[in-house]
Amino acid sequence: MPSVFELLFDTYGDHLMQEQAPYDEAEIQAALDRMSMPQDMQIQVCDLLSSRYLRWGTAAFAIGLRLGLTLGSQSVDRQIVT
């Protein structure tokens, strides 16, 4: 079962990443085609890069979300106290 962060990333974060730093599989495949490695290895490398892109993107989104929630709660706490 996906975590809440993964669901939020899929809903919001992935769209932003595609705008800012898109994962271009065609570009990666073109770079791999220039290398002398078997086709099955190229597919494995492409799959690995795609997996890491999604994992790192989800992790970065989760860290940013936690930081934003922490900072947001601190500003709310200050407004209540003052």
C-alpha positions as CSV (number, residue, x, y, z in Angstrom):
1,M,0.0,0.0,0.0
2,P,1.5,3.4,-0.9
3,S,2.3,5.8,1.8
4,V,0.5,9.1,2.2
5,F,3.6,10.9,0.9
6,E,3.6,8.8,-2.3
7,L,-0.1,9.5,-2.9
8,L,0.5,13.2,-2.3
9,F,3.6,13.2,-4.6
10,D,1.6,11.4,-7.3
11,T,-1.2,13.9,-7.0
12,Y,0.9,17.1,-6.7
13,G,4.6,16.6,-6.7
14,D,5.1,14.6,-9.9
15,H,3.3,17.3,-11.9
16,L,5.7,20.0,-10.6
17,M,8.7,17.8,-11.2
18,Q,7.6,17.2,-14.8
19,E,7.5,21.0,-15.2
20,Q,10.8,21.8,-13.5
21,A,13.0,18.7,-14.3
22,P,11.1,16.3,-16.6
23,Y,12.2,12.6,-16.7
24,D,12.9,12.2,-20.4
25,E,13.1,8.5,-21.1
26,A,13.8,9.1,-24.8
27,E,16.9,11.2,-24.0
28,I,18.2,8.6,-21.6
29,Q,17.6,5.8,-24.1
30,A,19.4,7.8,-26.8
31,A,22.4,8.2,-24.5
32,L,22.4,4.5,-23.6
33,D,22.2,3.6,-27.4
34,R,25.5,5.4,-27.9
35,M,27.1,3.1,-25.3
36,S,28.3,-0.4,-26.2
37,M,26.1,-2.4,-23.9
38,P,23.5,-5.1,-24.6
39,Q,19.9,-4.1,-25.1
40,D,18.7,-5.9,-21.9
41,M,21.3,-4.0,-19.8
42,Q,20.1,-0.7,-21.4
43,I,16.6,-1.5,-20.3
44,Q,17.8,-2.3,-16.8
45,V,19.6,1.0,-16.5
46,C,16.6,2.9,-17.8
47,D,14.4,1.1,-15.3
48,L,16.8,1.8,-12.5
49,L,17.0,5.5,-13.4
50,S,13.2,5.8,-13.6
51,S,12.9,4.1,-10.2
52,R,15.4,6.4,-8.6
53,Y,13.7,9.5,-10.1
54,L,10.4,8.5,-8.5
55,R,12.0,7.5,-5.2
56,W,14.1,10.6,-4.9
57,G,11.2,12.8,-6.0
58,T,8.9,11.3,-3.4
59,A,11.6,11.6,-0.7
60,A,12.3,15.3,-1.6
61,F,8.6,16.0,-1.7
62,A,8.1,14.4,1.7
63,I,11.0,16.4,3.2
64,G,9.6,19.6,1.8
65,L,6.1,18.8,3.0
66,R,7.3,18.1,6.5
67,L,9.4,21.3,6.5
68,G,6.4,23.3,5.2
69,L,4.1,21.8,7.8
70,T,6.5,22.5,10.6
71,L,7.1,26.1,9.5
72,G,3.4,26.6,9.0
73,S,2.5,25.3,12.5
74,Q,5.2,27.5,14.1
75,S,3.7,30.6,12.5
76,V,0.2,29.6,13.6
77,D,1.5,29.0,17.2
78,R,3.1,32.4,17.2
79,Q,-0.2,34.0,16.1
80,I,-2.1,32.3,18.9
81,V,0.4,33.2,21.6
82,T,0.7,36.9,20.6
